[in-house]
Amino acid sequence: MKKIFFIAAIISIFNIQLSTLKAQEPDARFKTLKYEWTMNADGTSDYHYRHEVQILRNRALVAYADKGETFVVFNPDLEELTVNEVYTIQKDGTRVDMPQNAFVYQLPSQCTDCGRFNHLRELAMVHTGMELGCTIVVDYTIHRHYNYLHESIPLWRECPVDRLEVVVNYNHNDMEMKYTIDGVQNLPENSVKKDELDNGLHYTFENLQQAPKEPYMPADYVPVLRIHNGIPEFTPAFDNAKFSGAQDAMSRIAGRGSKRDKVNAIRDFVVDNIHLNNIDPAHLGYTHATAEEVWQTGCGTATDKAVLLAALLNDEGFEARVLGDEMDEVGVVFDTLEYRLSARSKAPMYLYGEAKDEMVQSSIKESREAKMDTLQDGFYRLKLDPVAGAPAISAKRLALYRTTPLQSTACDLKSDISYTLPEGLKMVAPAQSRKLDFDGVGSVEITIKQSGKKVRVVRNMKLEKGEIALADYSAYRQLIALWQSVDGVLLQQK
């Protein structure tokens, strides 16, 4: 009987490993990805794109529009699109060219909510002749009426890449080109080749892995090639961008909290109420709207939102400016330090440089009147106030295991609040005291107890690092889970 159990256990483990391997198989594979820019002496430029992607699993045909269809956005006012070739090579080698009725011009979906971008167009290519094992080839050129180049090319994609090429050509010698690779340490050894050309640059990357899809990765973890040939003309205007049209609204939104609280409140308003149009800045000639235009239309690109956020902060007396590799971050100065934050998400602000491990500290001890939700059958729920500075991370999104580091916020938070209850209410559960402490990672301590009409809630959290290594992930996950397990107290009428 023991032998049968042992064999069954081995088979079970084998099946689990086999299913894991199948889950890791990519849906598709880029055989070739090529980006090529040519800077012309007449002030124009040409962008040439080509990809050859092989379909490996049926899911790539039915679940992902970027395989069964290809979408190319362009701006007719600044760009001219030419499709060079689009076809499918079937598994037996048969070439199927795309018919003309498979090319559809339409308004990009991200432009439908903002009239400022209604002149942009999108070419949808509906691929034909697709089957498991086929290869889809797309090749087009966009001629642009300007010759600025400010591109960030992620080197990890939604599926593996056999070969990725980036080429920049100059037809004249009066431009300076700069290029860097962020996260290069995460690329395979000997996978990068760079050729310095007489008038340009040629990068080749081979055997690039599929991009991880885990949440809360450090921003600089994914390898990115950044190329630019100078500073576009519009960038100096950022430093002095101001806007007073929303002064009254911002005064109400910012409230009377700390400087950090005011900055976060204004940022949250921009994130929640200004629609983000995910349009490549290249299609707009690297221009941006004014803060007033973004405010009045309620929409904008990531740069537009950053311009508005910087203007609103300046108008509230802060010193703020737009910055970042993508011109989508805002630097704001208070207490003689410059913090950076995004205008597109509520990720915690951080100090530039070593800021990701900066320790956010807060300490509060006071009494408050209880705020409660009325439940059924004489039960109530005491709502606990959030603790300022706690990581904006959902424990529900933290899987059991990770393959990448996690970006959090180092903090030392102490909250001791006594809530005064209405007469006749008592806690349903007995007093509780829970604590977790991991050396080198941090600790969480939560105590809840009732004394007469008061419920005292003590919540302390200390996280020693802003970036959580894989070796510390399990401990961190337990700390966050305990912290977020208590957001209210169940009460009952005596």
N, C-alpha and C positions, 0 to 999 in steps of 0.2 A: 504493500500500500504506500509505503514511504517512497519507493522508487517511482510509482505512478505520479505521486504528488510532485516529486522533484522534476520529472520530465515535463509535467504540465506547467510548472513554474518556469522552466527554461523556455518552453514554447511561448508562454505569455510574454516573457521578457523580450524574446526575439521579435514577436509581433509588434510590441511597443516600439522597439528600435527601428523596425522596418517602416512602421507608420510615421515615425519621426523623420526618417530619411526621405520618405515620399513627400512629407509636408515641406521639406526644405528644397525640393526640386523647384527650379524657377519655372514660371509660366511661359517665359520667352527668353530670348538671348539676342542682344545686339551683336551682329557680326562686325558691323562698322558703324561708327558715328563720326561725322566730320563737320566741323565748323570752320569756315574760312571767310576772312574779311580782307577786302582790298581797299586801301585808302587812296583815292584819286587826287591828282594835283589840282583839279578844278573845284575842289571843295565837296565832292560827292563821295560816296562809298558803295561798295557792293558786298552783300552778305550771302554766302553760298552755304546751303545746308544739305546734308545727305545722310540717310540712315538705311541700313539693311538689317531687318529684324526677323529672326526665325521664330515661328510659333512652335512651342514644345508641348503645351498642354491645352486642352479644349477650353479651359477657363479663360485663357488669354483672348479667345475669340468672342466670348459672350459676355464677359464681365468687365472688360477694360476698353473704353472707347479709344484710347491712344494706340491700340493695336488694330482693331477692326476699322477704325477711322483715324484720319490725321487732320488736325485743325491748324491752320496757318493764319494768324492775325496780321493785318497790315493796315497802314494809314494811307488812304489814297491821296491825301494832301501832301504827304512827305515821301511816300514809298511807292514803288512799282514792282508788283509781283510777277515773276515768270516761272511757270512750272516746266522744268526741264524733262523729267520723266517720272512716271509712277506706274509700277507694274508689280505683278505677283509671280514668283517662280514656284510652281507647284512641286510636290515631292518627287515626281518623275522627271523634273527638268523643264516642263512645259511653261512657256512664258504667257501670261495673261495680261494684256495691256488694259488700263482703266478706260472705259468708254466716257465720252463727253458728258453724258447725263449723270455720271457719278461725281461730278464736280459741282458743288453747291455753294453759292456766295450768300452770306447771311450776316446779321448783326451779331457780334460776339455776345455770349450770354452775360459776361461781366459788365457789358455796357448798357444793358437794358434798363438799369435803375438810375442812370445818370445821363441827362441830356447833353452834357458837355462832351460825351464820347460817342454820340450817335453817328458820327461820320466815319468811325472805324468799321472795317469789314473783316470777315473771317471766311476763308475758303475751307469748306469741309470736303475732304476726299474720302468717299465711301469705297473701301477696297473691295475688289472682286476676285473671284477664283481662289478664295481662301480655303485651306484645309489644314489638318494637323501635319506639321512638318514643313509647311510652306515658308517662303521667305518674301517679305514685303519690302519693296524698294521705293523710297521717296527721295526726290532730288529737286530742289527749287532754288531760285536766286531772288533776292530783294535788292533793288537799286534804291539808295537813299540819297536825299538831297542835302546831306550834311556828312561830315567825316569825323565826328567824334566817336570814340569807342570807349565804353565803360561797361564791361561785361564780367559776370561771375558765372562760371560754368561748373556745376556740381559734377564731381568725378565718380560718384556712386549714384546709380539709377534704380528704378523700380525692378530692373532685372539685370543680370550680369552683362558686361560689355567686353568683347574680345579685343577690340581695338578702337580707341578714341583719338582722333586727330584734331588739333587746333592750329590753324595757320593764319598768320597776319602778314599781308603784303603791303608795302609802301611803294607808290609810284613817284615819290619825291622824298627829300631828305630833311625837311624842315619841321618834323614832328618828333617828339620824345615819347617813347613807349615804355611803360612800366608793367611788370608782371610779378606775381607772387602766388605761391600755393599754400593755402591754409590747410592744416591737418595732414601735411605730407607724410608725417610719421605713421599714419594709418594706411598708407599704400604699400603693396608688396614690394619687397626689395628688387631692384633692377627692373621695375615696371615702367619707369619714366625715362624718356629720351628727349633731349632738347637740342635742336639745331639752330644756331645763330645764323641767320641769313644776312646777306648784304643789305637788303631792304626789307627786314621783317623777322619773323619768328616761326618756328615749326616745333610743336610739342606732339609727342606720341605717347599714349598710355595704353598698356596692354593688361589683359586679364583682370579687369576691375570687378570687384565683388558687387553683389546686390546690396542696395542700401538697407540698413536696418530700419524697422518701423516702430521702434520702441519710443514711448513718450518721454519727455523731459531729458533729452540728450543735450550735452553741452553744445552751445552754438558753434564752436570751432572744432567739433569732432569730425564732421563729415568733410572730407577733402574737397576743396574748391579752388579752381584756378581763376585768378582775378587778373584782368588785363585792362589797362586804360592808357590813352595817349594824351594825357594832359587833363586839365580841369575844365569841364564845360562852362560856358559863360554864365550860366544861371546860378552857380553855387555861391559866389560871394554875397548874393542878396540874402542868403539864409541868416547871416550873422545879425542883421539888423531888422529882421522881419518882426513887425509888431501889428497888433490888431486890437482895436478897442470896441468893436461892434458888439461883443458878447460880455462886456464888463459886468453888468448887473447879474446876468445868469451865472457867471463864474464866481462872483462874490458869494452867491447863495450856495453854489455847489461846493466850493472850497471849505466853507464853514470856518470854525475856530480851532481846528486841531493843530497839531504840530506841522512844521514845514513839510515833513515827509508825508503826512496825511493829506495836506492840501495838494501837493504834487500828484499823489496817487488818485485823489478824487477827480482832478481835472483830466488826468490821463484816462481814467475809467470812463469818463463822459465821452471823450473822443473815440475810444475803442467801441463803446456801446452804441453811440448815436450817429457816427459818421460812417456811411457805408464804404467798405474797402473795394476798390476796383483793381483787381490783380492784372494790370496791364503792364507789359514790359516797357520800361521808360524809353527804350530805343524807338518805339512806335510813336512817341511824342517828341522825338528829337531831344530828349533829356531836358525838357522844360517842365515847369510845374505851375500850378495855379496859385493865386494869392490866397492868403488866409481868409480874406473876406469872401472870395469865390467859393472856397471849400465850405465855409460856414453857411452861406446862402443856399448852396445846392445840396448840402448834406451828404456829399460823396467825394471821393478822390482816390488817387493812387496812394501807395504807402508813403511816398515822398510828400504828396499833398497833405496827408494826415499829420506827418511830422512837422511840416511848415505851420499848420494850424496849431498843433500842440505847443510848439515853441513860442508862437505869437501869444497864445492865451497865458502861458506861464510868464512871459515877459510883461504882459499887461497886469499881472498880479504881483509884480515887483520882483520876480526872480530873474536871474541871468541865464537865459536859455538859448541854445543854438542847435541847428540840424547838423548831424554828422553821421558817421558810419560808412562802411564800404558800399552800402546800397542807398545811402542818403535816406534812411528810413528810421533812424534813431534820433533821440533828442538828448543833449547834454544839458543838465541843469545844475547850477551851483548854489549850495547853501552850506553854511558852517565852513566856508573856505574850501570845500571839496566839491569836485564835479562828479555827479552821478549820471548814469546813462539808463535810459528806459525806452521801451518801444511804444510807438503810436498805434500798433496793430494788435497788441496782446497785453495781458495784464501780468506778464512775467515780472518778478521782483526787480526793482532797480538795483544797479550795482555800481560800485566805484570803478572808474576806468583803471586798467592795469591789474593790480592784485585784488580788485574789488570783489571777485566772486567768492572769496573766502572772508570778506569783511563780516565782522560779527554784528548783527542787528540786535540791539539791546532794548528792553522795555521792562518796566516794573510798575505795577499798579496795586494799590490796596485801598479799597473803599466799600461803602455800603450803597445799595441801589434798591429801588422799588422793583418788585418782580413783574416781569411781563410774561403772560401766559397764553397758551392756546387752550381753548375749551374742547375737551374730548367728550365721549359718550359715557353715560352711567356714572357721573360724578367724578370723572377723572380729568386731570389737567396736566399740561406739560409746561414746565418752567423753561423759558428760552434763555440760553446762556449767551452772553455777549461774546463776539469773536475777540481773540487776543491779537492785538496789533503786532505785525512782524512775523506771524507764523507762515511757513512755506505755503505757497499757493499750489499745492500738489494734492491730487485726489488719491487716497489710498486704494480706491476701487480700480484705478488704472495701473496699479503696480502689480505686475505679474509675479509669479513665484520665483522666476529666474530671469536674469538679464544677460545680454551679451555686450552691452555698452555701458560706460559710466553714466551717472545720473546727475543732472544739475539741480541743486537745491539752494538753500540759503542758510548760511551759518547764523545761528541766533542764540541768544540767552534771554529767555522770556519768563517773567514771573507775574502771575495774575492771582490775586487773592480778593475775591468779591463776595460780600454777604448780601443775599437777596432777602428783602422783607416780604413775607407772604401775607395774603389776606387771612383773616381769622378762620380757624377750623380746617386747615390743610396740613397734611403730613406726607412725607416721602413714602412711596410704596415699597421701595427696596431699602434695606438697612444701610447704614453708613458704609461707605466704601473707601478704600485706600489702595491704589495700585501704583506700582513703580517698575520701570525697566531702566537698566543702566548698562551700557556697553562701553568698555574702555576704548578710547580713541575715536569713538563715534558720537556718543551723546547719551542723554537720559531724558525720560519723561516721568513726571510724578503727578498723579491726580488724586485729590481727596475731596469727598463730598459728604457732609454730615449736617444734620438739623439740630438746632437748639431753640426750642420755643417757636417763635414765628420767623426765625431766620434760617436760611439754608446757606451754609458757607461752602463756596467752591474754590478750591486751590488748584491751579493748573500751572505747572512749571515745565519748560522745555529748554534743553540745551543741545544744540547741534554744533559740533566742533568744526565741521568742514562744509564748504559750499559745494564742492564736487565730490560725489560719493563713488569711490572705487568699487569694482566688482566684489572684492573681498569683504567690503563693509555693507554691501547691499542688503543682505538678509537682516542684519541688525537694524539698519535704517528703516526698512519696510515695517518691522515690528514696532518701532518707535512711532512712526506716522500712523499706523493702524490703531495703536492705543490712544494717541492724541485725538484722532478723529472719531473714536468710538463713543465719546461723550460730547454731545452738543445740546443736551437738554436733560431735565430731571422729571420723572413721572410722579405726579402728586395725586392724592385722593382725599375726598371730603371725609372728615372723621365721623 
